[in-house]
């Protein structure tokens, strides 16, 4: 009796191509999956993981692309993993693109604030003055307020537009204001007195302003985390209802320290208005030629006694950050 010969079908070129593509897509999911796990665990707080966390919105976009490819390849199990990952990431990101429905009384006092990183004093002072004038800025926060920029601003007439200034000794951040600034007195919490903070009266209502410039996580992630801990302490001790924090936070809305700060009762103006991903760094300049902004680290945060009316980013020559101008209504 003869033996039967069983023919084994060899995979064709299409089969190999499909396997390779599925393998590449699976490997491609490693980055968004890792970032999602880090975000869930808050493991970027005070660690080197803070740097790749800025890529989360782009990683989420990549997840959607990979999901589409996996579905086309009919790789159901891997597509299922990608789908779950995409749902998780969209739950974080989509709310930032949905404006909050808030009614503002026509007679509610308005406060126009702006923040700009002066890039170690290299910002174009004439453009900065023009921004203040054209945008009718009431309060300006400047970070990296060093070099000749202070004298240049005075020569350019900053005192005519914003005559009041708060510049604590040893800080590189300053508040300029059209309204008189009242710094915290000895009875204020120590954490609040450690910040560049001052009160202003807007339409008879007090608003507490804090100019923010945290250390950058690439330089020292522990110092970056400590700066946020101080901001949270000041917010918790002094209350956030009438607070406005503006400046260079060196953090996106996906970073654990920023999310913890928002949890004290603050709202990000961009997210409130449905513009939650509005890159502000790095701006095209001599140090970053031809590079568009890719991450949003400059923010205006406020408490629930205020409501966002508008927010926009503005390019200034000489600095690596885009300025942010926001209009807030004092509603509480």
C-alpha positions as CSV (number, residue, x, y, z in Angstrom):
1,X,0.0,0.0,0.0
2,X,1.6,3.3,-1.1
3,X,2.1,6.3,1.2
4,X,0.0,9.4,0.7
5,X,1.8,12.6,0.0
6,X,0.3,15.7,1.7
7,X,1.0,18.9,-0.1
8,X,1.8,21.8,2.2
9,X,0.8,25.2,0.8
10,X,3.5,27.7,1.0
11,X,2.5,31.2,1.9
12,X,2.5,33.5,-1.1
13,X,4.1,36.9,-1.4
14,X,0.8,38.5,-0.2
15,X,0.8,36.4,2.9
16,X,4.4,37.4,3.8
17,X,3.6,41.0,3.1
18,X,0.6,40.9,5.4
19,X,2.6,39.3,8.2
20,X,5.3,41.9,7.9
21,X,2.8,44.8,7.9
22,X,1.0,43.4,11.0
23,X,4.4,43.0,12.7
24,X,5.3,46.6,11.9
25,X,2.0,47.9,13.2
26,X,2.3,45.9,16.4
27,X,5.7,47.4,17.0
28,X,4.3,50.8,16.1
29,X,1.8,50.5,18.9
30,X,4.6,50.2,21.5
31,X,5.1,54.0,21.8
32,X,1.5,55.1,22.3
33,X,0.9,52.1,24.6
34,X,3.9,53.0,26.7
35,X,2.9,56.7,26.9
36,X,-0.6,55.7,27.9
37,X,0.6,53.4,30.7
38,X,3.0,56.2,32.0
39,X,0.1,58.7,31.9
40,X,-2.2,56.3,33.8
41,X,0.4,55.8,36.5
42,X,1.6,59.4,36.6
43,X,5.2,58.1,36.3
44,X,6.4,61.2,34.4
45,X,6.2,63.2,37.6
46,X,9.8,64.0,38.5
47,X,11.3,61.5,36.0
48,X,12.9,61.5,32.6
49,X,9.6,60.1,31.2
50,X,8.3,63.7,31.3
51,X,10.0,64.4,28.0
52,X,8.4,61.7,25.8
53,X,5.0,62.5,27.4
54,X,4.8,65.7,25.2
55,X,4.3,63.3,22.2
56,X,1.0,61.8,23.5
57,X,-1.3,63.8,21.1
58,X,0.8,62.7,18.1
59,X,1.0,59.2,19.4
60,X,-2.8,59.1,19.6
61,X,-3.0,60.2,16.0
62,X,-0.6,57.4,15.1
63,X,-2.7,54.9,17.0
64,X,-5.7,55.8,14.8
65,X,-3.6,55.4,11.6
66,X,-2.3,52.0,12.8
67,X,-5.9,50.9,13.7
68,X,-7.0,51.7,10.2
69,X,-4.2,49.7,8.7
70,X,-4.8,46.7,11.0
71,X,-8.5,46.7,10.2
72,X,-7.7,46.7,6.5
73,X,-5.3,43.8,7.0
74,X,-8.0,42.0,9.0
75,X,-5.7,41.4,12.0
76,X,-8.6,41.4,14.4
77,X,-6.8,40.7,17.7
78,X,-4.1,43.4,17.2
79,X,-6.7,45.8,15.9
80,X,-8.8,45.1,19.0
81,X,-5.8,46.2,21.2
82,X,-5.3,49.3,19.0
83,X,-9.0,50.1,19.3
84,X,-8.9,49.9,23.1
85,X,-5.8,52.1,23.1
86,X,-7.4,54.6,20.8
87,X,-10.6,54.9,22.9
88,X,-8.5,55.5,26.0
89,X,-6.4,58.3,24.3
90,X,-9.5,59.9,22.7
91,X,-11.1,60.1,26.2
92,X,-8.2,62.2,27.2
93,X,-7.9,64.4,24.1
94,X,-11.4,64.9,22.7
95,X,-12.8,67.0,25.6
96,X,-10.1,69.6,24.9
97,X,-11.6,70.2,21.5
98,X,-15.2,70.7,22.8
99,X,-15.9,74.3,23.9
100,X,-17.6,74.6,27.3
101,X,-21.1,76.1,27.1
102,X,-20.9,79.1,29.4
103,X,-23.1,82.2,29.4
104,X,-21.4,85.5,30.3
105,X,-23.3,88.6,31.3
106,X,-22.7,91.5,29.0
107,X,-21.7,93.7,32.0
108,X,-19.2,91.2,33.5
109,X,-15.8,92.9,34.0
110,X,-13.2,91.8,31.5
111,X,-9.5,91.1,32.1
112,X,-7.1,90.7,29.2
113,X,-3.9,88.9,30.1
114,X,-0.8,87.9,28.1
115,X,2.2,85.8,28.8
116,X,5.5,85.6,26.8
117,X,8.9,84.0,27.5
118,X,11.4,86.7,26.8
119,X,14.1,84.1,25.9
120,X,16.8,85.4,28.3
121,X,15.9,88.9,27.3
122,X,16.2,88.4,23.5
123,X,12.6,89.0,22.7
124,X,11.9,91.9,20.2
125,X,10.8,94.6,22.6
126,X,9.2,96.7,19.9
127,X,7.0,93.8,18.9
128,X,6.2,93.1,22.5
129,X,5.1,96.7,23.1
130,X,3.0,96.5,19.9
131,X,1.3,93.3,21.1
132,X,0.4,95.0,24.5
133,X,-1.0,98.0,22.7
134,X,-2.9,96.3,19.9
135,X,-4.3,93.5,22.1
136,X,-5.2,96.0,24.9
137,X,-3.4,93.9,27.4
138,X,-4.2,94.6,31.1
139,X,-1.7,92.3,32.6
140,X,1.5,90.9,31.1
141,X,3.7,88.1,32.5
142,X,7.2,87.8,31.2
143,X,9.4,84.8,31.9
144,X,13.2,84.7,31.4
145,X,13.2,88.4,32.2
146,X,16.9,88.9,31.9
147,X,19.6,90.8,30.0
148,X,18.8,94.2,28.7
149,X,15.1,93.7,28.2
150,X,14.0,95.5,31.4
151,X,15.8,98.8,30.3
152,X,14.6,98.3,26.7
153,X,11.0,98.0,27.8
154,X,11.3,101.2,29.9
155,X,12.8,103.0,27.0
156,X,10.0,101.7,24.7
157,X,7.3,103.1,27.0
158,X,6.0,100.1,28.9
159,X,5.2,102.3,31.9
160,X,2.8,104.3,29.8
161,X,0.8,101.1,29.0
162,X,1.3,99.0,32.1
163,X,2.6,101.3,34.9
164,X,2.6,98.8,37.7
165,X,5.2,96.1,38.2
166,X,5.8,93.1,40.5
167,X,9.4,91.7,40.3
168,X,10.5,89.9,43.4
169,X,14.2,89.7,44.0
170,X,15.9,86.6,42.7
171,X,13.1,85.7,40.2
172,X,13.3,85.7,36.4
173,X,9.6,86.4,36.1
174,X,7.7,89.7,36.2
175,X,4.1,90.9,36.2
176,X,3.3,94.2,34.5
177,X,-0.2,95.6,35.0
178,X,-2.5,98.4,34.0
179,X,-4.1,98.1,37.5
180,X,-2.4,98.6,40.8
181,X,-0.7,95.4,42.0
182,X,-1.0,94.4,45.7
183,X,1.6,91.8,46.7
184,X,0.7,89.2,49.3
185,X,1.3,90.4,52.9
186,X,2.8,88.6,55.8
187,X,-0.5,87.0,56.6
188,X,-0.6,85.2,53.3
189,X,0.5,81.5,53.1
190,X,4.2,81.0,52.7
191,X,3.7,79.1,49.4
192,X,1.8,82.0,47.9
193,X,4.4,84.6,49.0
194,X,7.1,82.5,47.3
195,X,5.4,83.0,43.9
196,X,5.4,86.0,41.7
197,X,1.9,86.8,42.9
198,X,-0.2,90.0,43.2
199,X,-3.9,91.0,43.5
200,X,-5.7,93.3,41.2
201,X,-9.1,94.8,41.4
202,X,-11.2,94.3,38.2
203,X,-14.6,96.0,38.3
204,X,-14.5,96.0,42.1
205,X,-13.6,92.3,42.2
206,X,-10.3,90.9,43.4
207,X,-8.3,88.7,41.0
208,X,-5.1,87.0,42.2
209,X,-2.4,86.8,39.5
210,X,0.5,84.4,39.5
211,X,3.2,84.6,36.8
212,X,4.6,81.0,36.3
213,X,8.0,79.8,35.1
214,X,8.8,76.2,36.2
215,X,12.1,74.6,35.6
216,X,12.3,72.5,32.4
217,X,12.1,68.7,32.9
218,X,15.0,68.0,30.5
219,X,17.3,70.0,32.7
220,X,16.2,68.7,36.1
221,X,12.9,66.7,36.3
222,X,13.0,66.7,40.1
223,X,13.2,70.5,40.2
224,X,10.4,70.7,37.7
225,X,8.2,68.5,39.9
226,X,9.2,70.6,43.0
227,X,8.1,73.8,41.2
228,X,4.7,72.3,40.5
229,X,4.4,71.1,44.1
230,X,4.9,74.7,45.2
231,X,2.3,75.9,42.8
232,X,-0.2,73.3,44.1
233,X,0.6,74.3,47.7
234,X,0.0,78.0,46.9
235,X,-3.2,77.1,45.1
236,X,-4.5,74.9,47.9
237,X,-3.6,77.3,50.7
238,X,-4.7,80.5,49.0
239,X,-7.7,79.1,47.1
240,X,-8.2,79.1,43.4
241,X,-11.7,80.6,42.9
242,X,-10.4,84.0,41.8
243,X,-7.0,82.9,40.7
244,X,-5.2,83.4,37.3
245,X,-2.0,81.5,36.7
246,X,-0.2,82.3,33.5
247,X,3.2,81.7,32.0
248,X,5.7,79.1,30.8
249,X,4.7,75.9,32.7
250,X,7.1,73.7,30.7
251,X,4.3,71.1,30.7
252,X,1.4,70.0,28.6
253,X,-2.0,69.0,29.8
254,X,-0.9,65.3,29.7
255,X,1.8,65.8,32.4
256,X,0.9,64.5,35.8
257,X,2.1,67.6,37.7
258,X,0.0,69.8,35.4
259,X,-3.1,67.6,35.8
260,X,-2.6,67.7,39.6
261,X,-2.4,71.5,39.5
262,X,-5.6,71.7,37.5
263,X,-7.3,69.4,40.0
264,X,-7.0,72.1,42.7
265,X,-9.8,73.9,40.9
266,X,-8.2,75.5,37.9
267,X,-9.3,75.4,34.2
268,X,-7.0,75.7,31.2
269,X,-8.3,78.5,28.9
270,X,-7.4,76.7,25.7
271,X,-9.2,73.5,26.7
272,X,-12.2,75.5,27.9
273,X,-12.6,77.2,24.5
274,X,-12.1,73.9,22.6
275,X,-8.5,74.7,21.6
276,X,-6.7,72.3,23.8
277,X,-3.8,71.5,21.5
278,X,-2.4,74.9,20.4
279,X,1.4,74.5,20.2
280,X,3.5,77.4,21.5
281,X,7.1,75.9,21.4
282,X,9.5,76.0,19.8
283,X,9.0,79.1,17.7
284,X,11.0,79.6,14.6
285,X,14.0,81.8,15.5
286,X,17.8,81.7,15.1
287,X,18.1,78.7,17.5
288,X,15.2,76.8,15.9
289,X,15.1,77.8,12.2
290,X,12.2,76.6,10.1
291,X,10.8,74.6,13.0
292,X,7.1,75.1,13.7
293,X,5.8,74.9,17.3
294,X,4.8,71.3,18.2
295,X,3.9,71.3,21.9
296,X,1.9,73.6,24.1
297,X,3.7,74.5,27.3
298,X,2.5,78.2,27.7
299,X,-0.9,78.4,29.4
300,X,-3.5,80.6,31.1
301,X,-5.2,78.9,34.0
302,X,-8.1,80.4,36.0
303,X,-10.5,79.6,38.8
304,X,-14.2,79.2,38.6
305,X,-14.9,82.9,39.4
306,X,-13.6,83.6,35.9
307,X,-14.7,82.5,32.5
308,X,-12.7,82.4,29.3
309,X,-13.9,84.6,26.5
310,X,-11.0,84.2,23.9
311,X,-7.5,83.0,23.6
312,X,-4.9,83.3,20.8
313,X,-1.2,82.7,20.2
314,X,1.1,85.4,18.7
315,X,4.5,85.2,17.2
316,X,7.2,87.5,18.5
317,X,10.6,87.9,17.0
318,X,13.6,86.9,19.1
319,X,11.9,84.4,21.4
320,X,11.4,80.6,21.1
321,X,7.9,80.8,22.5
322,X,4.6,82.1,21.1
323,X,2.9,84.6,23.3
324,X,-0.5,83.8,24.6
325,X,-3.2,86.4,25.0
326,X,-6.5,85.6,26.7
327,X,-9.6,87.5,27.7
328,X,-11.3,86.5,30.9
329,X,-14.7,87.6,32.2
330,X,-14.9,88.0,36.0
331,X,-18.2,86.3,36.6
332,X,-18.0,85.2,40.2
